[in-house]
Amino acid sequence: MMKSKKKNPAEFSLSQNDVLAMFKEARRPMKIDDLLRMGNISKRWKRGLELRLEELKDQGRILRLRGGAWGLAEQLKMITGTLEVQRSGVGFVLPEDRKRNDVFVAPHDFGGAMHGDKVVVALLPGRQQGKNQEGRIVRILERAHETLTCKVVRKLGGEGGYLCRPSDPRLKISLMVNTDVLDGKPAKGELLVVRPEEMVEDGLWSAVALESLGNEESADVQERLVKLNNDIPTVFPPSALEQAASLPALPAQEDFADRVDLRHMSFVTIDGETAKDFDDAVYVEAQGDGFRLWVAIADVSHYVPVDSPLDREAQERANSYYFPQSVEPMFPEALSNGLCSLNPRVPRLAMVAETYFYSNGSYGKSKFYPAVIESKARLTYEQVHKALEEKDADTRLVLDPVLPMLETAEDLARQLRAQRMQRGSLDFDLPEAGVKFNIYGEPVDITRRVRHFSHQIIEEFMIAANEAVARFLTERGENFLYRSHPDPDGEKLLGLFRTLQRTDMAEHVPMDPTPEALQHVLRVAAGTDQEFIVNRLALRTMMQAVYTPEHEGHFGLASDCYCHFTSPIRRYADLVVHRALKHALKVPGYGPNPGPGQLSGIADHLNARERKGMEAEREILKRLTVLFLRDKVGTRYTGIINGVTDFGFWVELEEVMAEGLVRVSTINDDYYGYLPERQELIGERTGRRFRLGQRVLLWLTEVNLNRLEVNFALREEGE
């Protein structure tokens, strides 16, 4: 390959291609000395060779391996996936191939990649982190963010601009930001939207400021920040807005052709007090020895043709995104709050699922058809609760025209729920946080949202309609998107049962950890002191529900056939199902449906966007919690332990819907060891224990908005 004569550095320059050719010829990793011998190169060329290797490493074409060896990237196993950075700073690449395990990546092997980037990771031979293969990122295929949000730390000297740190604590970098485009000089603590330019050195980037969001202590600014961090779309493209503007304010008379006219029926909507987009309206009658339920769902597909600007934008958004102070809808407001919302006392186009149920709540026959309806009342959960459960006379008087129907609806819903529980459906009923704001938009309380049976009436009816549609489409052989919830992971389930067998639930925990046994344990724990710990632990064994064209069943609902049909205003998957239903009913203009391959691509995108929405929801709640608690350091609280690790335990507060961490380093009465199989910390000398579900007294000691941390210390009784 190369001449045997020793190369004189004055007359010879080793090219990158020469180095790559040596690796290809050797067909194995090599050290510097191996390369020198193989190429018969003078040791005086060692530094030049090192520089060439570094250049090739920066290009992702070779990799530095353990023990000083170098390897050709194309000959090493490489995987494409998404980098997910933990709060601790380490990362995992989540492979596109779901059958593969995540790949551990140390911070020094990120190769300039950031959280959320699509990357190529090379597996490093012989290197493991626990169960995970270790890797090094060799190529960035797609940036998760073209822009970042960051907080101003201080002014740099001279013309250096401002030193900023990303608002996302998972991005462990600093930025030197040019702010010439901004009006005025940014203040310390101001949040900026910036575009990274290039990596100046490891962990330091140059960037250009694009806009200022304002001061980080504003709840409104934090909400905008979370939307940017999670790529939540906030502006509709002109083409989608133009299409929305071209639609009528009310359905035209010709739209009623070939539809069942149900405007005479007393449909009602039941939603939260602040809701503006009404997907579903319901009506129930007692008939013979059972019930007949009509579930009318807004006929969005009538106004949104496949591949139209509105359709393309809705598919890209995948969902509506709900925040404590705002909503980013899947469709423009002209549709989501207007033409496609089942507002009271106006005609609306709908797809109807009409189902007969026997008196015990078991399914009879269903039929489906396009219809026109007119909701008779826009009700709230609180109203229905007061009328049906509290028997409030004033509320019952107001609802008198629809009260008999609501009482029948309650009877049917209780039967449907009993049927669902009997077949093994899970019901964790975990509390949800509700943030209250003052007139200045500042969070003043974080409470547990109250759930009444009025919520469950609608939930039971929607589940019933979703199942009926899924069964019908499956029997007809249609291609559509199922909502699948896989059985729990076997190893996680085994770990859960071993933990529960060391608690007060031991006598009720079967030896064989099956999904059916888990359902039994949850039913036994319901209403007992052990419900908290069992629910929290069981939830961690659950797989995430997903959209898929495959018929796989829904473990959580104990349903063998399930889809999402009831919310096409705010979920694109439901719109796909509506089109499949119209094709099955032979409604003119619908079909053929997308094939399994195309549906798989749509499902992957919807699942990814759903995860984004969940991450955004968790992040804004965490940020608002930190804002709410910032002026409460030193306040006494009571908490329930909901997670234990070797460095401390997490607590949920009883006084407000918030959580934080108690670090072992702050407990100074003993040395504490961690027992992972029991999910406990135990004192070596005192035997003092901290375990899941335990009630503890606390001081709030630290709140940090940069790290999104809330820290507590233990408080003794009477302290």
C-alpha positions as semicolon CSV with decimal commas, in nm:
position;residue;x (nm);y (nm);z (nm)
1;M;0,000;0,000;0,000
2;M;0,280;0,241;0,092
3;K;0,653;0,242;0,011
4;S;0,875;0,073;0,267
5;K;1,119;0,364;0,280
6;K;1,082;0,572;0,598
7;K;0,893;0,891;0,525
8;N;1,068;1,220;0,577
9;P;0,832;1,476;0,738
10;A;0,981;1,747;0,522
11;E;0,878;1,575;0,198
12;F;0,568;1,372;0,284
13;S;0,217;1,461;0,412
14;L;-0,011;1,176;0,521
15;S;-0,367;1,229;0,387
16;Q;-0,693;1,131;0,555
17;N;-0,756;0,878;0,276
18;D;-0,416;0,715;0,346
19;V;-0,513;0,666;0,711
20;L;-0,857;0,528;0,621
21;A;-0,697;0,289;0,370
22;M;-0,472;0,145;0,643
23;F;-0,773;0,074;0,867
24;K;-0,960;-0,091;0,581
25;E;-0,659;-0,309;0,499
26;A;-0,605;-0,410;0,864
27;R;-0,975;-0,484;0,920
28;R;-0,932;-0,434;1,294
29;P;-0,891;-0,149;1,545
30;M;-0,531;-0,020;1,578
31;K;-0,321;0,198;1,808
32;I;-0,090;0,477;1,692
33;D;0,218;0,249;1,706
34;D;0,034;-0,015;1,498
35;L;-0,031;0,247;1,229
36;L;0,330;0,367;1,234
37;R;0,459;0,010;1,187
38;M;0,200;-0,080;0,924
39;G;0,276;0,226;0,715
40;N;0,649;0,211;0,786
41;I;0,621;0,571;0,906
42;S;0,889;0,751;1,107
43;K;0,804;0,819;1,472
44;R;0,871;1,184;1,394
45;W;0,540;1,167;1,209
46;K;0,351;1,053;1,521
47;R;0,211;1,400;1,600
48;G;0,097;1,452;1,241
49;L;-0,074;1,113;1,247
50;E;-0,250;1,203;1,572
51;L;-0,382;1,521;1,410
52;R;-0,515;1,323;1,114
53;L;-0,687;1,080;1,351
54;E;-0,847;1,369;1,541
55;E;-0,972;1,519;1,213
56;L;-1,128;1,188;1,112
57;K;-1,278;1,147;1,460
58;D;-1,441;1,489;1,434
59;Q;-1,595;1,382;1,103
60;G;-1,733;1,065;1,266
61;R;-1,531;0,842;1,033
62;I;-1,314;0,680;1,302
63;L;-1,361;0,635;1,676
64;R;-1,129;0,630;1,975
65;L;-1,173;0,301;2,160
66;R;-1,076;0,175;2,504
67;G;-0,702;0,139;2,567
68;G;-0,593;0,402;2,315
69;A;-0,701;0,207;2,006
70;W;-0,883;0,360;1,708
71;G;-1,151;0,192;1,495
72;L;-1,311;0,256;1,158
73;A;-1,667;0,377;1,220
74;E;-1,815;0,191;0,925
75;Q;-1,676;-0,139;1,058
76;L;-1,823;-0,085;1,403
77;K;-2,186;-0,155;1,483
78;M;-2,383;0,168;1,448
79;I;-2,743;0,243;1,541
80;T;-2,973;0,532;1,452
81;G;-3,188;0,678;1,726
82;T;-3,278;0,980;1,939
83;L;-3,052;1,113;2,215
84;E;-3,229;1,151;2,547
85;V;-3,024;1,331;2,811
86;Q;-3,095;1,267;3,179
87;R;-3,087;1,536;3,448
88;S;-2,759;1,386;3,569
89;G;-2,598;1,473;3,235
90;V;-2,556;1,121;3,094
91;G;-2,746;1,023;2,783
92;F;-2,921;0,729;2,621
93;V;-2,982;0,683;2,250
94;L;-3,331;0,539;2,200
95;P;-3,299;0,323;1,886
96;E;-3,546;0,357;1,600
97;D;-3,561;-0,022;1,608
98;R;-3,781;-0,072;1,917
99;K;-3,651;-0,425;1,967
100;R;-3,305;-0,293;2,058
101;N;-3,205;-0,180;2,405
102;D;-3,117;0,184;2,469
103;V;-2,750;0,273;2,425
104;F;-2,568;0,452;2,709
105;V;-2,363;0,756;2,604
106;A;-2,128;0,941;2,841
107;P;-2,133;1,323;2,815
108;H;-1,783;1,334;2,661
109;D;-1,908;1,107;2,379
110;F;-2,202;1,326;2,271
111;G;-2,002;1,461;1,976
112;G;-2,183;1,796;1,989
113;A;-2,528;1,633;1,997
114;M;-2,797;1,772;2,226
115;H;-3,109;1,633;2,390
116;G;-3,365;1,525;2,131
117;D;-3,127;1,514;1,832
118;K;-3,153;1,226;1,588
119;V;-2,807;1,068;1,580
120;V;-2,594;0,774;1,473
121;V;-2,429;0,602;1,769
122;A;-2,145;0,354;1,734
123;L;-2,141;0,070;1,986
124;L;-1,812;0,048;2,173
125;P;-1,687;-0,313;2,195
126;G;-1,665;-0,456;2,544
127;R;-1,816;-0,154;2,716
128;Q;-2,138;-0,181;2,916
129;Q;-2,327;0,038;3,162
130;G;-2,542;-0,208;3,353
131;K;-2,772;-0,372;3,099
132;N;-2,700;-0,108;2,835
133;Q;-2,431;-0,123;2,568
134;E;-2,212;0,188;2,570
135;G;-2,171;0,396;2,257
136;R;-2,030;0,713;2,108
137;I;-2,228;0,950;1,886
138;V;-2,055;0,975;1,549
139;R;-2,304;1,172;1,343
140;I;-2,590;1,414;1,400
141;L;-2,861;1,340;1,145
142;E;-3,119;1,595;1,253
143;R;-3,122;1,865;1,516
144;A;-3,421;1,857;1,751
145;H;-3,410;2,235;1,776
146;E;-3,288;2,497;1,532
147;T;-3,324;2,744;1,819
148;L;-3,280;2,724;2,196
149;T;-3,411;2,923;2,489
150;C;-3,153;3,036;2,739
151;K;-3,118;3,258;3,045
152;V;-2,881;3,555;3,062
153;V;-2,613;3,489;3,327
154;R;-2,386;3,792;3,280
155;K;-2,232;4,036;3,033
156;L;-1,906;3,924;2,879
157;G;-1,614;4,162;2,854
158;G;-1,550;4,374;2,543
159;E;-1,765;4,281;2,244
160;G;-1,817;3,926;2,366
161;G;-2,193;3,960;2,410
162;Y;-2,362;3,771;2,696
163;L;-2,296;3,442;2,868
164;C;-2,618;3,237;2,874
165;R;-2,724;2,894;2,993
166;P;-3,001;2,683;2,832
167;S;-3,331;2,685;3,019
168;D;-3,355;2,309;2,964
169;P;-3,140;2,157;3,243
170;R;-3,066;1,856;3,021
171;L;-2,855;2,075;2,789
172;K;-2,521;2,089;2,969
173;I;-2,365;2,368;2,761
174;S;-2,297;2,741;2,780
175;L;-2,355;2,997;2,505
176;M;-2,181;3,320;2,407
177;V;-2,474;3,516;2,263
178;N;-2,462;3,810;2,026
179;T;-2,764;4,029;2,115
180;D;-2,727;4,303;1,850
181;V;-3,073;4,226;1,706
182;L;-3,251;4,298;2,038
183;D;-3,386;4,637;2,139
184;G;-3,181;4,735;2,441
185;K;-2,951;4,529;2,659
186;P;-3,090;4,212;2,815
187;A;-3,099;4,193;3,195
188;K;-2,972;3,912;3,414
189;G;-3,242;3,643;3,435
190;E;-3,401;3,740;3,103
191;L;-3,493;3,452;2,874
192;L;-3,374;3,470;2,514
193;V;-3,449;3,265;2,203
194;V;-3,114;3,204;2,031
195;R;-2,978;3,021;1,729
196;P;-2,658;2,824;1,804
197;E;-2,387;2,890;1,545
198;E;-2,087;2,670;1,616
199;M;-1,911;2,489;1,899
200;V;-1,622;2,710;2,011
201;E;-1,487;2,443;2,244
202;D;-1,626;2,143;2,426
203;G;-1,940;2,262;2,606
204;L;-1,927;2,621;2,474
205;W;-2,119;2,747;2,171
206;S;-2,151;3,079;1,995
207;A;-2,509;3,190;1,927
208;V;-2,719;3,478;1,794
209;A;-3,020;3,613;1,986
210;L;-3,347;3,616;1,789
211;E;-3,592;3,752;2,048
212;S;-3,646;3,809;2,417
213;L;-3,926;3,627;2,598
214;G;-3,905;3,839;2,912
215;N;-3,825;3,773;3,277
216;E;-3,806;3,408;3,383
217;E;-4,024;3,465;3,691
218;S;-4,336;3,527;3,480
219;A;-4,572;3,227;3,451
220;D;-4,668;3,342;3,101
221;V;-4,302;3,348;2,997
222;Q;-4,252;2,999;3,143
223;E;-4,545;2,871;2,937
224;R;-4,399;3,016;2,616
225;L;-4,064;2,867;2,714
226;V;-4,208;2,516;2,753
227;K;-4,375;2,539;2,412
228;L;-4,042;2,631;2,254
229;N;-3,852;2,361;2,446
230;N;-4,093;2,093;2,327
231;D;-4,155;2,214;1,969
232;I;-4,522;2,285;2,037
233;P;-4,654;2,470;1,727
234;T;-4,810;2,808;1,802
235;V;-4,878;2,957;1,456
236;F;-5,086;2,808;1,173
237;P;-4,949;2,838;0,819
238;P;-5,135;3,087;0,593
239;S;-5,270;2,807;0,370
240;A;-5,443;2,638;0,667
241;L;-5,586;2,969;0,789
242;E;-5,713;3,049;0,439
243;Q;-5,887;2,712;0,414
244;A;-6,045;2,761;0,757
245;A;-6,162;3,113;0,661
246;S;-6,330;2,975;0,347
247;L;-6,559;2,747;0,550
248;P;-6,912;2,859;0,644
249;A;-7,010;2,970;0,994
250;L;-7,295;2,714;0,998
251;P;-7,359;2,390;0,806
252;A;-7,538;2,451;0,477
253;Q;-7,875;2,288;0,406
254;E;-7,722;2,066;0,138
255;D;-7,486;1,924;0,404
256;F;-7,789;1,759;0,568
257;A;-7,852;1,536;0,265
258;D;-7,814;1,161;0,334
259;R;-7,783;1,227;0,709
260;V;-8,010;1,107;0,988
261;D;-8,178;1,412;1,139
262;L;-8,152;1,388;1,520
263;R;-8,215;1,753;1,599
264;H;-8,530;1,662;1,792
265;M;-8,331;1,458;2,046
266;S;-8,209;1,612;2,373
267;F;-7,835;1,571;2,323
268;V;-7,614;1,743;2,583
269;T;-7,241;1,808;2,616
270;I;-7,070;1,765;2,955
271;D;-6,722;1,919;2,987
272;G;-6,502;2,126;3,217
273;E;-6,599;2,484;3,292
274;T;-6,328;2,637;3,071
275;A;-6,371;2,401;2,772
276;K;-6,449;2,559;2,435
277;D;-6,406;2,267;2,194
278;F;-6,691;2,019;2,233
279;D;-6,615;1,693;2,049
280;D;-6,895;1,481;2,190
281;A;-7,262;1,501;2,282
282;V;-7,463;1,219;2,441
283;Y;-7,822;1,106;2,478
284;V;-7,957;0,800;2,665
285;E;-8,298;0,631;2,681
286;A;-8,420;0,340;2,890
287;Q;-8,566;0,084;2,647
288;G;-8,731;-0,243;2,742
289;D;-8,491;-0,439;2,959
290;G;-8,193;-0,213;2,883
291;F;-8,062;0,117;2,753
292;R;-7,994;0,282;2,420
293;L;-7,697;0,520;2,402
294;W;-7,632;0,772;2,127
295;V;-7,279;0,918;2,117
296;A;-7,254;1,198;1,860
297;I;-6,902;1,304;1,760
298;A;-6,820;1,618;1,561
299;D;-6,786;1,529;1,190
300;V;-6,451;1,698;1,131
301;S;-6,371;1,484;0,826
302;H;-6,662;1,650;0,638
303;Y;-6,475;1,980;0,641
304;V;-6,113;1,857;0,628
305;P;-6,035;1,659;0,310
306;V;-5,734;1,427;0,303
307;D;-5,409;1,608;0,216
308;S;-5,567;1,953;0,232
309;P;-5,370;2,232;0,410
310;L;-5,577;2,184;0,726
311;D;-5,524;1,807;0,714
312;R;-5,147;1,833;0,664
313;E;-5,113;2,079;0,952
314;A;-5,337;1,871;1,180
315;Q;-5,133;1,558;1,106
316;E;-4,810;1,745;1,181
317;R;-4,948;1,878;1,512
318;A;-5,105;1,538;1,591
319;N;-5,291;1,672;1,898
320;S;-5,416;1,984;2,066
321;Y;-5,184;2,091;2,348
322;Y;-5,337;2,212;2,673
323;F;-5,154;2,440;2,915
324;P;-5,272;2,597;3,243
325;Q;-5,329;2,937;3,078
326;S;-5,363;2,858;2,707
327;V;-5,437;2,599;2,438
328;E;-5,253;2,530;2,112
329;P;-5,533;2,363;1,910
330;M;-5,493;2,106;1,634
331;F;-5,726;2,312;1,414
332;P;-5,775;2,691;1,393
333;E;-6,040;2,829;1,629
334;A;-6,289;2,877;1,344
335;L;-6,317;2,495;1,343
336;S;-6,212;2,384;1,692
337;N;-6,433;2,632;1,880
338;G;-6,681;2,703;1,600
339;L;-6,800;2,498;1,303
340;C;-6,678;2,160;1,439
341;S;-6,762;2,222;1,804
342;L;-7,098;2,084;1,920
343;N;-7,210;2,416;2,063
344;P;-7,565;2,437;2,205
345;R;-7,869;2,543;2,003
346;V;-7,702;2,536;1,661
347;P;-7,711;2,255;1,401
348;R;-7,391;2,051;1,375
349;L;-7,278;1,762;1,156
350;A;-7,184;1,449;1,350
351;M;-7,090;1,085;1,322
352;V;-7,310;0,883;1,556
353;A;-7,246;0,556;1,737
354;E;-7,582;0,419;1,851
355;T;-7,558;0,116;2,083
356;Y;-7,810;-0,094;2,272
357;F;-7,701;-0,225;2,614
358;Y;-7,873;-0,484;2,830
359;S;-7,976;-0,389;3,184
360;N;-7,648;-0,520;3,328
361;G;-7,441;-0,303;3,093
362;S;-7,338;-0,578;2,850
363;Y;-7,319;-0,491;2,478
364;G;-7,608;-0,543;2,243
365;K;-7,606;-0,423;1,882
366;S;-7,446;-0,105;1,744
367;K;-7,501;0,097;1,431
368;F;-7,317;0,397;1,290
369;Y;-7,421;0,676;1,056
370;P;-7,367;1,042;0,959
371;A;-7,622;1,269;1,128
372;V;-7,716;1,627;1,206
373;I;-7,777;1,710;1,572
374;E;-7,846;2,013;1,789
375;S;-7,717;2,007;2,146
376;K;-7,984;2,123;2,388
377;A;-7,748;2,219;2,673
378;R;-7,380;2,283;2,744
379;L;-7,337;2,126;3,090
380;T;-7,036;2,115;3,321
381;Y;-6,914;1,825;3,535
382;E;-6,980;2,030;3,849
383;Q;-7,341;2,101;3,746
384;V;-7,414;1,735;3,679
385;H;-7,245;1,635;4,006
386;K;-7,459;1,878;4,205
387;A;-7,777;1,764;4,033
388;L;-7,723;1,387;4,045
389;E;-7,504;1,321;4,350
390;E;-7,567;1,618;4,580
391;K;-7,935;1,648;4,477
392;D;-7,900;2,027;4,487
393;A;-8,255;2,165;4,437
394;D;-8,153;2,483;4,252
395;T;-7,929;2,297;4,008
396;R;-8,194;2,030;3,948
397;L;-8,446;2,304;3,869
398;V;-8,210;2,459;3,612
399;L;-8,145;2,119;3,451
400;D;-8,508;2,005;3,473
401;P;-8,558;1,967;3,092
402;V;-8,273;1,714;3,067
403;L;-8,267;1,579;3,425
404;P;-8,455;1,252;3,356
405;M;-8,215;1,175;3,072
406;L;-7,913;1,249;3,299
407;E;-8,046;1,013;3,566
408;T;-8,083;0,738;3,306
409;A;-7,729;0,817;3,186
410;E;-7,599;0,774;3,542
411;D;-7,767;0,433;3,571
412;L;-7,615;0,313;3,243
413;A;-7,268;0,450;3,326
414;R;-7,262;0,263;3,658
415;Q;-7,353;-0,062;3,480
416;L;-7,086;-0,006;3,213
417;R;-6,824;0,062;3,479
418;A;-6,921;-0,252;3,671
419;Q;-6,885;-0,458;3,351
420;R;-6,545;-0,304;3,282
421;M;-6,417;-0,371;3,635
422;Q;-6,545;-0,728;3,619
423;R;-6,348;-0,803;3,303
424;G;-6,026;-0,676;3,469
425;S;-5,995;-0,311;3,363
426;L;-5,746;-0,107;3,568
427;D;-5,844;0,218;3,738
428;F;-5,553;0,399;3,906
429;D;-5,748;0,724;3,948
430;L;-5,430;0,918;4,035
431;P;-5,479;1,282;4,133
432;E;-5,422;1,553;3,871
433;A;-5,287;1,897;3,952
434;G;-5,487;2,213;3,893
435;V;-5,303;2,547;3,901
436;K;-5,486;2,857;4,026
437;F;-5,371;3,204;3,917
438;N;-5,435;3,552;4,052
439;I;-5,539;3,848;3,835
440;Y;-5,172;3,912;3,753
441;G;-5,126;3,563;3,611
442;E;-4,916;3,443;3,907
443;P;-4,965;3,088;4,042
444;V;-5,118;3,114;4,389
445;D;-5,216;2,751;4,454
446;I;-5,168;2,403;4,311
447;T;-5,456;2,179;4,409
448;R;-5,577;1,827;4,340
449;R;-5,848;1,834;4,076
450;V;-6,169;1,691;4,212
451;R;-6,318;1,405;4,010
452;H;-6,685;1,319;4,041
453;F;-6,892;1,042;3,890
454;S;-7,010;1,302;3,636
455;H;-6,661;1,274;3,482
456;Q;-6,695;0,897;3,472
457;I;-7,033;0,910;3,295
458;I;-6,868;1,066;2,991
459;E;-6,559;0,843;3,021
460;E;-6,770;0,526;3,023
461;F;-6,974;0,640;2,723
462;M;-6,661;0,733;2,525
463;I;-6,494;0,399;2,604
464;A;-6,811;0,217;2,493
465;A;-6,827;0,411;2,165
466;N;-6,456;0,359;2,095
467;E;-6,488;-0,016;2,148
468;A;-6,800;-0,041;1,933
469;V;-6,633;0,141;1,642
470;A;-6,314;-0,066;1,672
471;R;-6,510;-0,392;1,666
472;F;-6,715;-0,281;1,366
473;L;-6,409;-0,172;1,162
474;T;-6,221;-0,490;1,253
475;E;-6,512;-0,709;1,143
476;R;-6,526;-0,517;0,814
477;G;-6,151;-0,567;0,755
478;E;-6,079;-0,193;0,737
479;N;-5,731;-0,044;0,778
480;F;-5,733;0,201;1,069
481;L;-5,541;0,298;1,383
482;Y;-5,600;0,094;1,696
483;R;-5,519;0,229;2,040
484;S;-5,297;-0,042;2,187
485;H;-5,175;-0,085;2,543
486;P;-4,929;-0,377;2,571
487;D;-4,912;-0,611;2,871
488;P;-4,663;-0,503;3,140
489;D;-4,297;-0,594;3,094
490;G;-4,235;-0,936;3,251
491;E;-3,922;-0,835;3,445
492;K;-4,085;-0,520;3,581
493;L;-4,392;-0,718;3,683
494;L;-4,174;-0,973;3,863
495;G;-3,991;-0,690;4,044
496;L;-4,324;-0,534;4,146
497;F;-4,454;-0,860;4,293
498;R;-4,130;-0,921;4,484
499;T;-4,156;-0,570;4,632
500;L;-4,524;-0,610;4,724
501;Q;-4,451;-0,948;4,886
502;R;-4,241;-0,755;5,141
503;T;-4,525;-0,517;5,232
504;D;-4,851;-0,548;5,424
505;M;-5,007;-0,664;5,095
506;A;-4,801;-0,986;5,098
507;E;-5,089;-1,225;5,172
508;H;-5,285;-1,091;4,873
509;V;-4,998;-1,109;4,621
510;P;-5,000;-1,431;4,410
511;M;-4,670;-1,607;4,349
512;D;-4,713;-1,605;3,971
513;P;-4,673;-1,244;3,838
514;T;-4,928;-1,239;3,555
515;P;-5,128;-0,941;3,424
516;E;-5,442;-1,104;3,567
517;A;-5,272;-1,128;3,908
518;L;-5,182;-0,758;3,891
519;Q;-5,545;-0,672;3,826
520;H;-5,641;-0,880;4,132
521;V;-5,387;-0,700;4,353
522;L;-5,513;-0,358;4,242
523;R;-5,873;-0,454;4,321
524;V;-5,775;-0,581;4,669
525;A;-5,573;-0,265;4,744
526;A;-5,853;-0,026;4,638
527;G;-5,976;0,177;4,934
528;T;-5,708;0,048;5,176
529;D;-5,400;0,214;5,327
530;Q;-5,191;0,023;5,074
531;E;-5,366;0,174;4,770
532;F;-5,111;0,457;4,740
533;I;-4,801;0,235;4,726
534;V;-4,964;-0,032;4,507
535;N;-5,091;0,222;4,251
536;R;-4,757;0,405;4,231
537;L;-4,555;0,087;4,192
538;A;-4,797;-0,073;3,947
539;L;-4,802;0,237;3,730
540;R;-4,424;0,206;3,685
541;T;-4,465;-0,141;3,535
542;M;-4,706;-0,015;3,269
543;M;-4,606;0,014;2,906
544;Q;-4,708;0,329;2,721
545;A;-5,026;0,312;2,514
546;V;-4,963;0,372;2,142
547;Y;-5,137;0,404;1,806
548;T;-5,076;0,115;1,568
549;P;-5,242;-0,043;1,262
550;E;-5,198;-0,382;1,435
551;H;-5,484;-0,539;1,632
552;E;-5,315;-0,589;1,970
553;G;-5,569;-0,512;2,245
554;H;-5,566;-0,267;2,537
555;F;-5,436;-0,408;2,866
556;G;-5,536;-0,115;3,088
557;L;-5,899;-0,129;2,976
558;A;-5,900;-0,510;2,948
559;S;-6,033;-0,456;2,596
560;D;-5,946;-0,687;2,308
561;C;-6,044;-0,427;2,046
562;Y;-6,006;-0,055;2,102
563;C;-5,950;0,268;1,907
564;H;-5,990;0,644;1,949
565;F;-6,299;0,778;1,775
566;T;-6,442;1,040;2,011
567;S;-6,211;1,344;1,980
568;P;-6,136;1,431;1,615
569;I;-6,112;1,804;1,699
570;R;-5,806;1,746;1,915
571;R;-5,657;1,408;1,811
572;Y;-5,554;1,326;1,454
573;A;-5,582;0,950;1,519
574;D;-5,958;0,996;1,568
575;L;-5,985;1,173;1,233
576;V;-5,815;0,873;1,067
577;V;-6,073;0,644;1,233
578;H;-6,365;0,865;1,117
579;R;-6,247;0,836;0,757
580;A;-6,217;0,457;0,792
581;L;-6,570;0,443;0,937
582;K;-6,710;0,645;0,646
583;H;-6,534;0,414;0,402
584;A;-6,685;0,111;0,576
585;L;-7,031;0,275;0,561
586;K;-6,976;0,351;0,190
587;V;-7,019;0,725;0,239
588;P;-6,937;0,879;-0,103
589;G;-6,590;1,026;-0,134
590;Y;-6,418;0,821;0,139
591;G;-6,156;0,558;0,062
592;P;-5,961;0,366;0,001
593;N;-5,801;0,393;0,344
594;P;-5,422;0,422;0,382
595;G;-5,245;0,086;0,377
596;P;-5,070;-0,066;0,683
597;G;-4,733;0,080;0,579
598;Q;-4,863;0,435;0,551
599;L;-5,063;0,396;0,872
600;S;-4,748;0,276;1,053
601;G;-4,570;0,595;0,951
602;I;-4,863;0,808;1,070
603;A;-4,878;0,613;1,398
604;D;-4,506;0,660;1,467
605;H;-4,541;1,036;1,420
606;L;-4,853;1,058;1,638
607;N;-4,687;0,854;1,914
608;A;-4,379;1,078;1,908
609;R;-4,592;1,394;1,925
610;E;-4,801;1,248;2,207
611;R;-4,481;1,194;2,408
612;K;-4,383;1,555;2,337
613;G;-4,716;1,674;2,469
614;M;-4,676;1,467;2,785
615;E;-4,324;1,602;2,839
616;A;-4,451;1,958;2,793
617;E;-4,732;1,898;3,042
618;R;-4,488;1,766;3,304
619;E;-4,241;2,047;3,241
620;I;-4,488;2,335;3,275
621;L;-4,628;2,186;3,595
622;K;-4,275;2,154;3,736
623;R;-4,190;2,513;3,639
624;L;-4,510;2,655;3,786
625;T;-4,453;2,450;4,102
626;V;-4,107;2,603;4,138
627;L;-4,247;2,954;4,082
628;F;-4,521;2,893;4,338
629;L;-4,276;2,764;4,604
630;R;-3,996;3,019;4,550
631;D;-4,107;3,245;4,834
632;K;-4,196;2,958;5,069
633;V;-3,848;2,831;5,167
634;G;-3,859;2,748;5,539
635;T;-4,228;2,650;5,532
636;R;-4,335;2,327;5,704
637;Y;-4,503;2,056;5,497
638;T;-4,615;1,695;5,525
639;G;-4,534;1,450;5,248
640;I;-4,584;1,091;5,135
641;I;-4,278;0,906;4,999
642;N;-4,348;0,809;4,637
643;G;-4,001;0,706;4,519
644;V;-3,680;0,578;4,684
645;T;-3,325;0,565;4,550
646;D;-2,974;0,533;4,692
647;F;-2,929;0,912;4,724
648;G;-3,266;0,998;4,879
649;F;-3,641;0,981;4,833
650;W;-3,912;1,181;4,656
651;V;-4,217;1,307;4,841
652;E;-4,564;1,422;4,738
653;L;-4,691;1,704;4,957
654;E;-5,030;1,681;5,128
655;E;-5,086;2,058;5,155
656;V;-5,031;2,138;4,785
657;M;-5,009;1,923;4,472
658;A;-4,629;1,936;4,447
659;E;-4,335;1,704;4,494
660;G;-3,964;1,726;4,570
661;L;-3,658;1,542;4,696
662;V;-3,513;1,465;5,040
663;R;-3,143;1,384;4,997
664;V;-2,974;1,126;5,221
665;S;-2,692;1,378;5,270
666;T;-2,934;1,600;5,468
667;I;-3,028;1,320;5,714
668;N;-2,753;1,335;5,976
669;D;-2,869;1,091;6,246
670;D;-2,719;0,782;6,080
671;Y;-2,562;0,630;5,769
672;Y;-2,832;0,497;5,538
673;G;-2,814;0,199;5,304
674;Y;-3,045;0,141;5,008
675;L;-3,233;-0,188;4,969
676;P;-3,357;-0,184;4,608
677;E;-3,555;-0,509;4,640
678;R;-3,758;-0,351;4,923
679;Q;-3,754;0,007;4,790
680;E;-3,626;0,121;5,132
681;L;-3,352;0,324;5,295
682;I;-3,244;0,186;5,634
683;G;-3,016;0,334;5,900
684;E;-2,712;0,117;5,977
685;R;-2,713;0,201;6,351
686;T;-3,070;0,307;6,431
687;G;-3,260;0,082;6,192
688;R;-3,470;0,383;6,095
689;R;-3,652;0,316;5,768
690;F;-3,786;0,526;5,482
691;R;-4,015;0,339;5,242
692;L;-4,282;0,398;4,979
693;G;-4,611;0,528;5,116
694;Q;-4,457;0,649;5,443
695;R;-4,573;0,985;5,582
696;V;-4,290;1,226;5,672
697;L;-4,262;1,579;5,815
698;L;-4,063;1,826;5,606
699;W;-3,903;2,167;5,575
700;L;-3,880;2,328;5,231
701;T;-3,508;2,409;5,204
702;E;-3,433;2,501;4,840
703;V;-3,613;2,586;4,517
704;N;-3,409;2,619;4,197
705;L;-3,568;2,728;3,870
706;N;-3,250;2,664;3,666
707;R;-3,232;2,298;3,767
708;L;-3,610;2,262;3,819
709;E;-3,543;2,124;4,166
710;V;-3,745;2,136;4,486
711;N;-3,551;2,010;4,789
712;F;-3,673;1,928;5,140
713;A;-3,519;1,831;5,473
714;L;-3,677;1,609;5,736
715;R;-3,852;1,780;6,027
716;E;-3,900;1,609;6,360
717;E;-4,234;1,613;6,543
718;G;-4,281;1,948;6,720
719;E;-3,979;2,104;6,546
